[in-house]
Amino acid sequence: MKTLHNITSEYMQIADYLHENGGEVTPEIETALAINETELVHKAANYASVIRYFDDYIENGKKEINRIKEFISKAEKAKERLENNIKDAMLLYEVEKIESDFCKISFRKSSSVEITDEALLSDELFDIKKVANKTRIKEAIKAGNTVYGATIKENINLQIK
């Protein structure tokens, strides 16, 4: 069976022949055109079947991606709840470190910038998109500068190794 490219090439050759001969359609040209059209219809129908297969494949893939994203989201929420439960219990009982045969649980201190009033921040503390640059703010505060509209907040993060 001819490829779609071959069918198209033959059609173009016939079109060129017709153009060169003033559009005269001979019985041979008519037969060639009919065969090309029949082959084209058959080939196009086969292509359409494959395209539909890929449409279904793509749609099923998108559904699977959404299912996996939902699964990951639920797992992340469950993990966060469990970590908060351990953190809350350790803070309640004033336990700073737990060690077992398979894990170590402890607190580590970190800090993050909390914007209290973005309108009070000077322009140099914003990125080009006019978004407060928390890294610059933190550096400025740690360097001893007064930054109106932001503070450094101390956090306690649970660490599981």
C-alpha positions in Angstrom: 0.0 0.0 0.0 1.2 3.5 -0.8 2.1 5.9 1.9 0.3 9.2 2.2 3.4 10.9 1.0 3.4 8.8 -2.2 -0.3 9.4 -2.8 0.3 13.2 -2.5 3.3 13.1 -4.8 1.4 11.2 -7.4 -1.5 13.7 -7.2 1.0 16.6 -7.6 2.5 14.9 -10.6 -0.9 14.5 -12.2 -1.7 18.1 -11.4 1.5 19.3 -13.0 0.8 17.1 -16.1 -2.7 18.7 -16.4 -1.3 22.2 -16.0 1.3 21.6 -18.7 -1.2 20.1 -21.1 -3.8 22.8 -20.8 -6.1 20.9 -18.3 -6.9 18.1 -20.8 -8.2 15.1 -18.7 -7.5 11.9 -20.5 -9.1 8.6 -19.5 -5.7 7.5 -18.1 -5.5 10.6 -15.9 -9.1 10.1 -14.8 -8.3 6.5 -13.7 -5.1 7.7 -11.9 -7.1 10.4 -10.1 -9.8 7.9 -9.1 -7.2 5.4 -7.7 -5.4 8.1 -5.8 -8.6 9.4 -4.3 -9.6 5.9 -3.3 -6.2 5.2 -1.8 -6.2 8.6 -0.1 -9.7 7.9 1.5 -8.5 4.5 2.7 -5.2 5.8 4.0 -6.8 8.9 5.7 -9.3 6.6 7.4 -6.4 4.5 8.8 -4.7 7.7 9.9 -7.9 8.9 11.6 -8.1 5.6 13.5 -4.5 6.0 14.8 -5.2 9.7 15.7 -8.3 8.6 17.7 -6.2 6.0 19.4 -3.7 8.7 20.4 -6.5 11.0 21.5 -7.8 8.3 23.8 -4.2 7.6 25.0 -3.6 11.3 25.7 -7.0 11.7 27.5 -6.3 8.6 29.7 -2.8 9.9 30.4 -4.2 13.3 31.5 -6.7 11.5 33.8 -3.9 9.4 35.3 -1.8 12.5 35.9 -4.7 14.1 37.7 -5.2 10.9 39.7 -1.6 10.8 40.7 -1.6 14.5 41.6 -4.6 14.0 43.8 -2.9 11.0 45.4 0.3 13.0 46.1 -1.7 15.9 47.5 -3.5 13.6 49.9 -0.2 12.0 50.9 1.4 15.4 51.6 -1.5 16.4 53.7 -1.4 13.2 55.7 2.4 13.6 56.2 1.9 17.2 57.4 -0.8 16.1 59.9 1.5 13.3 61.3 4.5 15.7 61.5 2.3 18.3 63.3 1.1 15.6 65.7 4.6 14.6 66.6 5.7 18.2 66.9 2.8 19.2 69.1 3.3 16.2 71.4 7.1 16.9 71.7 6.4 20.5 72.5 3.7 19.6 75.0 6.1 17.2 76.9 9.1 19.4 76.3 11.0 16.6 74.5 13.7 18.0 72.2 15.0 14.8 70.7 13.8 11.2 70.1 16.1 8.4 69.0 15.2 4.9 68.0 16.8 2.1 66.0 15.5 3.4 62.7 15.1 7.2 63.1 16.1 10.4 64.9 13.5 13.1 65.5 14.6 16.5 66.7 14.0 20.2 66.2 16.2 22.5 64.3 15.8 26.3 64.3 15.3 28.3 61.2 14.1 31.7 60.3 11.8 33.1 57.6 10.7 36.6 56.7 7.1 37.5 57.4 5.8 40.6 55.6 3.7 42.5 58.0 3.0 45.5 55.8 4.3 45.4 52.2 3.4 49.1 51.6 6.0 50.1 54.2 8.9 48.3 52.4 11.4 50.4 50.4 11.6 49.8 46.6 15.0 48.3 46.7 13.6 45.3 48.6 11.4 44.4 45.7 12.2 42.3 42.7 11.6 43.7 39.3 8.1 42.3 39.3 7.4 44.4 42.5 7.5 41.3 44.7 9.1 41.7 48.1 12.5 39.9 48.0 12.6 38.1 51.3 16.3 37.2 50.9 17.2 40.9 50.7 14.9 41.7 53.6 16.5 39.1 55.8 20.0 40.2 54.9 19.1 43.8 55.7 17.6 42.9 59.1 20.5 40.6 60.0 22.9 43.4 59.0 21.3 45.6 61.7 19.1 47.8 59.4 15.6 48.7 60.4 13.2 47.4 57.8 9.7 48.8 58.3 7.0 46.4 57.2 8.9 43.1 57.8 10.3 41.1 60.7 12.2 37.8 61.1 10.1 35.1 62.5 11.7 32.2 64.3 10.3 28.8 63.3 10.6 25.3 64.7 10.7 22.7 62.0 10.5 18.9 62.6 13.4 17.0 61.2 13.3 13.2 60.6 16.4 11.4 59.5 
